[in-house]
């Protein structure tokens, strides 16, 4: 198991280096290939040559490409100084960039907004995992019956309806018409856990409805395939109780693909639930990205992109380790 984890850690580090290289290429090299000066992306269209040249020196865009990439990676590890002579800006590690338009450290802004995104993502994940997997198992065990059709109909609706539709509709009904729930918002957990949960319950349910539908369909399909395997028939022929057959044998094989999808979904959401945060006006990483795109604040877009990529790589690493726990045969691969 230890060797397996070491191999996955090395693979994760290599993947992160590839992510930094690709991200650097997209934000700093692709604009040059399309004939756009990268410095212009930091100063805006309404600017002069002096401002563009200052941005080029400050960002190190006048240096060779290899040196630029080195400064980019160095900023993530030990921090970076943006210096054009008279003006010097220090960006401590991990330096995901500095917004010169709005004068703030991108990492500090993301760190302050991360609790909102993390609360939304983790809370919704718990709900969709319980409901989705549970509904999928019940549907598979009751294949062809009324409850199976009802679950699959609900899953189809969940997959088909966009989040902005279900979010606005649920807010209109449960908040403004029936007054069953308070207006969605974020309150720090340590300040008041009850207020924190009340403000996020509607975004949780709305986001979980979308993902639970996918997990229900995936769990049902995987469970049905597993139940048709020879070792399941053998276990039943030996006289094992149905609870043991399902819980110990069938469910363990079913969890492998679910773990994969869950890790990637949660990692992506931790990088920002863009539509949900925008619909419910939650100031998380997703809304930061939307505002940065609308104002062409490139450092913020770059920072959120890198942050989301790191979360996905980390989630994939955790999933690989969980594979070794769920299925020992994976450790030999």
Helices and strands as residue ranges (DSSP letters): H 2-24, I 25-29, H 30-33, H 38-43, H 49-59, H 65-78, E 80-83, E 88-91, E 98-99, E 104-105, H 106-141, H 146-160, H 163-171, I 172-177, H 193-227, H 230-237, H 242-244, I 245-250, H 251-270, H 274-279, H 285-295, H 298-326, G 328-332
